């Protein structure tokens, strides 16, 4: 399943335009601790986190994460979105909790 297909299926708000929407997602990871993501997230995954500062972009780039999903409609600064676009890192947002998003993503990827 591609990031674009996932975003469409779950009605995620895409904050970074068409960046990475064609990339295939292998799995997902949920964590708000950057060192945990660095140690454990897999390449070609989506990362669900409430973190919204500049360092998430460095972690996503380091781990070749397809996209970052921000839960609970949390606000993310325009500067972060612009930097994500320049770095070619997708950021999506949704109103649901991390728990709900993780379950939905898991079920879609398991089915695919």
Secondary structure, 3 states (H helix, E strand, C coil): CEHHHHHHHHCCEECCCCCCCCCECCEEEECCCHHHHHHHCCCCEEEECCCCCCHHHHHHHHCCCCEEEECCCCCCCHHHHHHHHHHCCEEEECCCCHHHHHHHHHHHHHHC
